[in-house]
């Protein structure tokens, strides 16, 4: 695999080409007729910008353009290897397959210029400023990296830096002469402050040595200032609003076109690194996204490349185009949350002040496969004991043994228990409730930490197949919206289970309704949806696959508009071959022309963004997750006929359970797994979580913060007095039990802080829990120790 040379997937066939324009060191020459046959290379980052850490230089030489000046691809380029296995090599690629062109005036002039350039041993590896966008209180570093690719030392190498602002000279400086040994690198840096009068400057670097052809480059550098008047996206009543008006994110998962056909996975994946980021490519891509009708992009940053500050440049460019960002902060997941790394990213880049960022993704496609759930076996055992009193009590309630390994340690379910009903069914329902609780604990903590640092932005994660009503996997337990609705600020399912014709696409409507049941206050956006078009046999994207992609997108828009979806991020932007997947999910051709799917996006964009809110529900369907070992897919199997019958009749179906609309005084008292409630097993519709417990002796209180996780509203003293069913905090010390009602009623996912007087809680080891007065206990049991 030789960049600019081979294999064939590094090239593409450009369309809509009117002319070839020489760039770089090629001389200008009169336009001539186009070659009869030529290709183009996928773009790579160029030299402008300092200290990029590359061991290569990619220089475009011949650019294909449309009649209106749109860039359609690089037809010729030079790759110089300053280090690595090909160190000292210079490869020049002309993707012209027309022998007569090389004999034309243009071809002869191009080859002559290349021969002359190859005699110059110097390569300008990078140069300019160390960032493309700065904060106002930062001091830029200007610098240059020069390589000697020859076999002899090159003496008296000098560089000149100059800076202008709207044509006004701000700064010029020459470096001291240096001798660069054969195969050597010379780097020099010059810190220099900028007053940013106009918000941007032009920086030029000029390199010369006696007997060599001078080398030069230019770049722009910018400053980002937080807006005086912020325009953060708000969430109200299950929808997004921007400046008081309905706003739907309509976008794409963005990675740059310069990553296509690349085998270096660090370069590809870490596209915001100094090595990979090129603002020329990024700006061209963003403008094409905007022209399609996108108002938002989904992007990601790895902590490793925080200080390189390319995210700030990207966000500034998006802001100028009126686009918002759904930003994934990587790596990590709230299940083992690397908060210090996430905090560094938010604080260093001042993201809380940046209203271009509207949401954060904190995990990428988690599930609960064996390797993901096995580390939580101890927590599963502790949950059983907490909610049932003992393992033996649970086994009696379920009529099925707690799963154990050969050494007798508690483990979790086996895959034959999913999708088939049997004596294990109540245990599977209990495990789902355990997973619900675990997800709330982990993800709500992560959300609370991020929201404390960035209070105006929303927090969630890329939910993989969560919410997919047709997913029938048995080796995993998909995350469920049920308790995630209290742990995140938006639902973000993916749509790979929807790939197919309209009959396969339309269950996405059911996903939307399930999200509205779980928490109607939260928007739901499709975090990923798309289909790839690459054919490995022909190593191309054939027309039939491109046409299918367009039909799929059209059907998906139909489903989203009908269901009142709150947003979409298609997967993904750049067209061309992705080497580590053998795929092409791109929504645009590599040359920037439209694919059939691009035309669908342009046509549907305004219709989706400005589509109506969902109609009020007029047909309720009652569901029961505990009745199905496969959870949501079992619910859909049971209700799909009635759901689509209602849709066909012009009705608006919605989902509810027997606990929807009830409270702690009147909800059914059956237990998880549809077992009879005994007071010693977890109620199906009553649950809560202790978010925080603080012992504040100087104030004479125990401060308890709790969240209602159950569907039933927890009645408080202000509304229900001390009557039956009022939710109470209970404290049991050495067999003595006392209780105190919560002050105010709590609908599902409401959070409340209760200050309990210390003279109410006896000193010593105390078990704190919850009960519906004169009905049943419920929720967690937390052991605390109160000092005398």
LUMDO-19086 format. One record per residue (C-alpha): x, y, z; residue in one letter. Coordinates in steps of 0.05 Angstrom, whole numbers, padded with zeros to 5 digits, always signed. Each point is the difference from the previous one (the first is absolute). Layout:
N
XYZa ...
***
This chain:
788
+00000+00000+00000x +00036+00061-00026x -00033+00067+00010x -00014+00037-00065x +00019-00063-00039x -00038-00063+00020x -00048-00035+00009x -00055+00023-00046x -00048+00020+00056x +00045+00060+00014x -00028+00030-00065x -00069+00019-00023x -00033+00021-00064x -00017+00075+00004x -00060+00027-00037x -00022+00070-00021x +00072+00020-00018x +00009+00059-00046x +00074+00015+00010x +00065-00021+00034x +00035+00054+00039x +00074-00004+00020x +00016+00015+00073x +00061-00004+00045x +00065+00001-00038x -00031-00013-00069x +00002+00062-00044x -00063+00032-00026x -00013-00016-00072x -00057+00012-00049x -00059-00047+00008x -00002-00055-00051x -00049-00055-00014x -00010-00051+00055x +00034-00068-00003x -00046-00053-00028x +00008-00043+00063x +00022+00021+00069x -00014-00015+00073x +00008+00039+00065x +00033-00015+00067x -00035+00005+00067x +00025+00062+00036x +00051+00001+00056x +00022+00056+00047x +00049+00051-00027x +00059+00036+00032x -00031+00066+00027x +00001+00000+00076x +00058-00013+00046x +00024-00061+00039x -00048-00050-00030x +00043-00061+00015x -00004-00029-00070x +00055-00041-00031x -00025+00016-00070x -00020+00059-00043x -00059-00004-00048x -00001+00054-00054x -00056+00006-00051x +00024+00019-00070x -00059-00003-00046x -00071+00013+00021x -00064-00017-00038x -00053+00054+00003x -00071+00008-00025x -00022+00057-00045x -00021+00039+00062x +00067-00012+00035x -00022-00056+00046x +00058-00046+00019x -00012-00070-00028x +00065-00034+00020x +00075-00001-00002x +00025-00031-00065x +00074+00004+00016x +00038+00003+00066x +00069-00010+00030x +00013-00041+00063x +00066+00013+00035x +00022-00048+00055x +00043+00035+00052x +00001-00060+00047x -00025-00071+00005x +00011-00060-00045x +00001+00042-00063x +00044+00055+00028x +00031+00043-00055x -00051-00024-00052x -00040+00048-00042x -00058-00027-00039x -00035+00041-00053x -00067-00026-00024x -00035+00025-00062x -00067-00036-00004x -00005+00014-00074x -00010-00061-00044x +00007+00036-00066x +00069-00005-00031x -00013+00058-00048x -00011+00047+00059x +00072-00009+00024x +00023+00025-00069x -00045+00061+00003x +00026+00068+00022x -00032-00010+00068x +00028-00069+00009x +00070+00020-00021x +00000+00061+00045x -00025-00042+00059x +00053-00054-00008x +00055+00052-00009x -00021+00035+00065x +00000-00067+00036x +00070-00016-00024x +00025+00067+00024x -00034-00008+00067x +00030-00068+00012x +00069+00031-00005x -00015+00043+00061x +00020-00041+00061x -00042+00043+00049x -00071-00016+00019x -00044+00048+00038x -00033-00049+00048x -00043+00050+00036x +00000+00073+00019x -00042+00056+00028x -00035+00002+00067x -00008-00057+00049x -00076+00007+00002x -00049+00023-00051x -00046+00033+00052x +00021+00030+00066x -00031+00028+00063x +00015+00073+00008x +00045-00010+00061x +00045-00050-00036x +00068+00015-00031x +00008-00034-00068x +00063-00037-00020x +00023+00013-00070x +00047-00051-00029x +00024-00042-00057x +00025-00071-00011x +00048-00011-00058x +00027-00067-00024x +00063-00014-00040x -00017-00059-00044x +00066+00001-00037x +00066-00036+00010x +00040+00062+00016x -00007+00053+00054x -00037+00063-00020x +00032+00063+00029x -00027+00069+00014x -00073-00019+00004x -00042+00059+00022x -00074+00010+00013x -00040+00064+00001x -00066+00008+00037x -00047+00056-00018x -00069+00017+00026x -00054+00046-00028x -00069+00022+00021x -00044+00022-00059x +00063+00017-00039x +00033+00038+00057x +00069-00025+00018x +00003-00021+00074x +00064-00039+00006x +00060-00025-00039x +00057-00041+00027x +00059-00038-00030x +00030-00060+00034x +00074-00012+00009x +00032-00040-00056x +00006-00074+00013x +00034-00060-00032x -00044-00061-00007x +00037-00067-00004x -00020-00054-00050x -00066-00030+00021x -00006+00051+00056x -00057+00043+00025x +00007+00072+00022x -00055+00032+00042x -00003+00070+00027x -00056+00032+00041x -00013+00074+00015x -00053+00019+00053x -00036+00063-00022x -00061+00035+00028x -00057+00024-00045x -00049+00057+00015x -00055-00032-00043x -00028+00067-00024x -00043-00033-00054x -00004-00069+00031x +00047-00034-00050x +00069+00008-00031x +00037-00028-00059x +00067-00034+00013x +00052-00013-00053x +00062-00043+00004x +00056+00006-00051x +00060-00047-00001x +00063+00008-00041x +00071-00024-00007x +00052+00018-00052x -00006-00043-00061x -00070-00026+00016x -00069+00021-00022x -00035+00039+00055x -00058-00034+00035x -00060+00037+00030x -00069-00009+00030x -00055+00042+00030x -00054-00012+00052x -00053+00036+00040x -00003+00003+00076x -00062+00022+00038x -00023+00018+00069x -00063-00026+00033x -00038+00044+00049x -00062-00024+00037x -00062+00035-00025x -00026+00056+00042x -00070-00025-00011x -00003-00076+00004x -00048-00042-00041x +00000-00068+00034x -00048-00054-00022x -00054-00013+00052x -00044-00061+00011x -00073+00012+00019x -00058-00048+00001x +00037-00054-00039x +00026+00044-00056x +00059+00046-00014x -00006+00075-00005x +00049+00052-00025x -00016+00073+00016x -00071-00021+00018x -00015-00037-00065x -00004-00074-00014x +00068-00027-00021x +00016-00069-00027x +00072-00022-00008x +00007-00023-00072x +00070-00023-00012x +00052-00053-00013x +00055-00035+00038x +00059+00037-00025x +00071-00024-00014x +00040+00035-00054x +00007-00022-00072x +00075-00002+00011x -00009-00065+00040x -00028-00040-00058x +00044-00057-00027x +00050+00008+00057x +00030-00062+00033x +00032+00036+00059x -00054-00007+00052x +00029+00051+00048x +00000+00051-00056x -00071-00020-00019x -00032-00005+00069x +00036+00058+00033x -00021+00049-00053x +00003+00060+00047x +00074-00014+00013x +00054+00047-00025x +00021-00053-00051x -00069-00010-00030x -00035+00067+00003x +00001+00046-00060x -00045+00061+00001x -00001+00004-00076x -00032-00069-00004x -00045+00013+00060x -00027+00066-00026x -00017-00030-00068x -00035-00059+00033x -00040+00045+00048x -00024+00045-00056x -00024-00061-00038x -00037-00025+00062x -00033+00068+00009x -00020+00001-00073x -00036-00067+00009x -00045+00030+00053x +00035-00022+00063x -00003+00045+00061x +00042-00045+00045x +00057-00050+00001x +00017-00057+00047x +00075+00001+00014x +00049-00030+00050x +00064+00017+00036x +00050-00045+00034x +00034+00026+00063x +00068-00014-00030x -00009+00058-00048x -00031+00051+00045x +00058+00049+00002x +00007+00002-00075x -00064+00041+00001x -00026-00021-00068x -00069-00010+00030x -00003+00074+00015x +00016+00016-00073x -00054-00049-00023x -00052+00030+00046x +00017+00070-00022x -00010-00020-00073x -00066-00034+00017x -00023+00062+00038x +00014+00043-00061x -00045-00046-00041x -00056-00001+00052x +00010-00073+00019x -00004-00032+00069x +00042-00058+00026x -00018-00065+00035x +00069-00013+00030x +00026-00068+00023x +00056+00004+00052x +00042-00063-00005x +00023-00050+00023x -00039-00030+00057x -00070-00014+00023x -00040+00019+00062x +00004-00073+00022x +00072+00017+00019x -00002+00075-00009x +00066+00036-00013x -00027+00065+00028x +00067+00034+00007x +00014-00009-00074x -00069+00024-00019x +00005+00060+00047x +00067+00018-00031x -00031+00001-00070x -00058+00044+00022x +00043+00048+00039x +00061+00005-00045x -00042+00014-00062x -00050+00043+00039x -00057-00041-00029x -00050+00023+00052x +00005+00070-00030x -00007-00025-00071x -00073+00000-00023x +00019-00037-00064x +00003-00063+00044x -00071-00021+00018x +00012-00071+00026x +00053-00049+00024x +00006-00074-00017x +00033-00036+00058x +00001-00071-00027x +00003-00033-00068x -00046-00058-00014x +00002-00038+00067x -00041-00063+00010x -00001-00053+00055x +00035-00058-00033x +00033-00054+00043x +00066+00037+00005x -00036+00064+00019x -00047-00030+00052x +00046-00050+00034x +00039+00054+00036x -00065+00020+00035x -00018-00069+00028x +00017+00023+00070x -00046+00059-00007x -00055-00046-00026x +00007-00044+00061x -00001+00061+00046x -00063+00026-00035x -00035-00067+00010x +00015+00000+00074x -00020+00073+00007x -00067-00007-00036x -00020-00070+00022x +00034-00006+00068x +00042-00060-00021x +00017-00044-00058x -00045-00054+00028x -00059+00048+00003x +00012+00018-00073x +00002-00072-00021x -00065-00013+00036x -00033+00060-00033x +00024-00018-00069x -00009-00075+00005x +00069-00005-00032x +00071-00003+00028x +00047+00059-00001x +00051-00016-00056x +00067-00021+00027x +00066-00024-00030x +00037-00065+00015x +00031+00032+00062x -00068+00022+00026x +00009+00074-00015x -00061+00039-00023x +00000+00014-00075x -00051+00026-00049x -00046-00030-00052x +00018-00045-00059x -00022+00016-00070x -00050-00056-00006x -00042+00036+00052x -00012+00060-00046x -00057-00003-00050x -00029-00064+00031x -00047-00001+00058x +00013-00050+00055x +00009-00008+00075x +00057+00051-00004x -00046+00056-00026x -00010+00035+00068x +00075-00001+00010x +00012+00033-00068x -00051+00054+00018x +00038+00011+00065x +00066+00005-00038x -00030+00052-00046x -00021+00040+00061x +00071-00007+00028x +00029+00025-00066x -00050+00058-00001x +00024+00020+00070x +00073-00009-00017x -00006+00043-00062x -00036+00055+00038x +00054-00001+00053x +00058+00005-00049x -00029+00045-00053x -00035+00049+00046x +00064+00011+00038x +00037+00014-00064x -00055+00047-00023x +00000+00037+00066x +00075+00010-00002x -00002+00027-00071x -00060+00044+00011x +00033+00031+00061x +00058+00021-00045x -00043+00016-00061x -00070+00017+00024x -00029+00023-00067x +00017-00062-00040x -00033-00068-00004x +00031-00067+00019x -00013-00069-00028x +00035-00056-00038x -00003-00038-00065x -00048-00056+00020x +00014-00053-00052x -00060-00046-00009x -00037+00025+00062x -00072+00013-00020x +00001-00048-00060x -00066-00038+00003x +00023-00053-00050x +00068-00017+00029x +00001-00073+00021x +00072-00009+00023x +00007-00050+00056x +00072+00008+00022x -00011+00072+00022x -00051+00039+00040x -00011+00066-00034x -00003+00062+00041x -00072+00022+00012x -00031+00069+00000x -00040-00016+00063x +00049+00029+00052x +00047+00034-00049x -00057+00050-00006x +00021+00027+00068x +00075-00004-00012x +00010+00038-00066x -00026+00063-00034x -00018-00032-00066x -00010-00069-00030x +00050-00018-00056x -00015-00068-00031x +00032-00025-00064x -00039-00026-00059x +00040-00058-00029x -00058-00046+00016x -00042+00041-00047x +00039-00015-00064x -00047-00027-00053x -00063+00021-00035x -00057+00040+00030x -00025-00059+00041x +00068-00004+00033x +00007+00075+00009x -00067+00015+00030x +00010-00033+00070x +00043+00061+00014x -00067+00033+00015x -00010-00050+00056x +00069+00018+00027x -00022+00073+00002x -00063-00018+00039x +00039-00043+00049x +00045+00060+00013x -00061+00044+00012x -00026-00051+00051x +00068-00004+00035x +00005+00076+00009x -00044+00046-00042x +00042+00059+00022x +00061-00023-00038x +00012+00008-00075x +00021-00061-00039x +00049+00005-00058x +00026-00054-00045x +00075-00001+00015x +00018-00042-00061x -00038-00024-00061x +00027-00020-00067x +00018-00057-00047x +00065-00013-00036x +00007-00006-00075x +00068-00031-00012x +00006-00063-00041x +00064-00039+00015x -00004-00040-00065x +00005+00061-00044x +00034+00045+00053x -00050+00054-00016x -00067+00030+00020x -00046-00028-00055x -00062+00037-00023x -00050-00051+00027x +00029+00008+00071x +00000+00076-00006x -00073-00002-00022x -00018-00045+00058x +00035+00047+00049x -00043+00057-00027x -00065-00040+00008x +00020-00019+00071x +00012+00073+00020x -00066+00021-00032x -00037-00053+00040x +00036+00021+00064x -00020+00072-00010x -00071-00024-00011x +00002-00037+00067x +00032+00059+00038x -00050+00051-00026x -00059-00045+00014x +00024-00015+00071x +00021+00071+00016x +00073-00019+00011x +00043+00053+00034x +00064-00008-00040x +00047-00042-00043x +00074-00008-00011x +00011-00043-00062x +00060-00047-00003x +00044+00029-00029x +00026+00057-00043x +00058-00018-00046x -00008-00045-00060x +00053-00051-00018x +00032-00063+00027x +00009-00008+00075x +00057-00049+00006x -00012-00028+00070x -00073-00016-00015x +00000-00014-00075x -00058+00048-00003x -00025+00065-00029x -00057+00034+00038x +00013+00067-00032x -00056+00047-00017x +00039+00038-00053x +00048-00019-00056x +00074+00009+00014x +00001+00056-00052x -00055+00038+00036x -00054-00014-00051x -00066-00029+00021x -00015-00073+00009x -00073-00020-00007x -00004+00002+00076x +00027+00072+00000x -00059+00021-00042x -00048-00033+00050x +00033+00037+00058x -00005+00067-00036x -00073-00013-00018x -00021-00024+00068x +00040+00047+00045x -00049+00057+00008x -00059-00047+00004x +00032-00037+00058x +00028+00061+00037x -00067+00037-00004x -00044-00061+00009x -00057-00001+00049x +00003-00023+00072x -00030-00069+00012x -00076-00001+00007x -00029-00013+00069x -00009-00074+00016x -00071-00025-00010x +00011-00075+00002x +00036-00029+00061x +00033-00068-00003x +00017-00034+00066x +00068-00034+00004x +00035-00044+00050x +00075-00007-00007x +00004-00052+00056x -00043-00047-00041x +00055-00008-00052x +00071-00025+00012x +00021+00038-00062x -00027+00065+00027x -00019+00052-00052x +00001-00047-00059x -00050-00043+00037x -00044+00061+00013x +00002+00017-00074x -00018-00071-00021x -00060+00003+00046x -00024+00070-00020x +00024+00011-00071x -00065-00022-00034x -00042+00047+00043x +00051+00056-00008x +00000-00001-00076x -00074-00011-00003x -00009+00065+00039x +00048+00036-00047x -00037-00026-00061x -00064+00026+00030x +00029+00070+00007x +00008-00006+00075x +00060+00018+00043x +00021-00060+00042x +00038+00008+00065x +00028-00047+00052x -00016-00007+00074x +00002-00053+00055x -00047-00017+00057x +00041+00047+00042x -00004+00060-00046x -00037+00058+00034x -00002-00034+00068x +00031+00021+00066x +00028-00032+00063x -00070-00005+00030x -00035-00035-00057x +00051-00034-00046x -00005-00075-00009x +00044-00035+00051x +00024-00058-00042x +00075-00011+00001x +00054-00003-00054x -00009-00061-00044x -00076+00004+00010x +00006-00035+00068x -00048+00014+00056x +00024+00058+00043x +00022-00023+00069x +00036+00060+00028x +00064-00040-00006x +00007+00005-00075x +00008+00062-00044x -00066+00032-00022x -00009+00006-00074x -00022+00073-00002x +00034+00029+00062x +00074+00014+00002x +00050+00054+00017x +00074+00014+00007x +00040+00036+00054x +00043+00048-00040x +00036+00029+00059x +00000-00005+00076x +00037+00054+00040x +00011+00001+00075x +00000+00073+00021x +00008+00001+00076x +00014+00074+00003x -00069+00012-00030x -00032-00056+00040x -00025-00037-00062x +00008-00060-00044x -00009+00024-00071x -00029-00053-00047x -00007+00011-00075x -00043-00051-00036x -00031-00010-00069x -00065-00035-00015x +00015-00055-00051x -00068-00035+00001x -00058+00016-00044x -00046+00015+00059x +00004+00070+00028x +00027+00000+00071x -00050+00039+00042x +00029+00052+00048x -00026+00028+00066x -00020+00066-00032x -00050-00035-00045x -00018-00063+00038x +00012+00017+00072x +00016-00062+00040x -00051-00043-00036x +00008-00069-00029x +00051-00005-00055x +00039+00063+00016x +00073-00012-00016x +00044-00002+00062x +00073-00005+00015x +00011-00054+00052x +00058-00010+00048x +00012-00065+00037x +00052-00002+00056x +00009-00062+00043x -00070-00024-00016x -00033+00067+00014x -00034+00031-00060x -00023+00072-00013x -00025+00034-00062x -00010+00070-00027x -00041+00019-00061x +00032+00034-00059x -00023+00073-00002x -00025+00004-00072x -00028-00048-00051x +00048-00026-00052x -00022-00021-00070x +00046-00047-00037x +00073+00023-00003x -00013+00059+00046x +00057+00013+00048x -00009+00027+00070x +00045+00016+00059x -00026-00016+00069x +00032+00028+00063x -00011-00050+00056x +00013+00027+00071x +00056-00039+00033x -00040-00010+00063x -00048-00041-00042x +00055-00049-00020x +00030-00041+00056x +00077-00003+00005x +00033-00064-00025x -00007-00043-00062x -00066+00017-00034x -00034-00030-00060x -00036+00053-00041x -00055-00020-00048x -00068+00021-00028x -00071-00021+00008x -00070+00017-00023x -00033+00010+00067x -00043-00060+00019x +00011-00030-00069x +00070-00026-00015x +00074+00013+00005x +00037+00015-00065x +00066+00023-00029x +00070-00003+00027x +00025-00014+00070x +00060+00041+00019x +00041-00013+00063x +00028+00063+00032x +00035+00012+00066x -00020+00060+00043x +00051+00022+00052x -00028+00019+00068x 
***
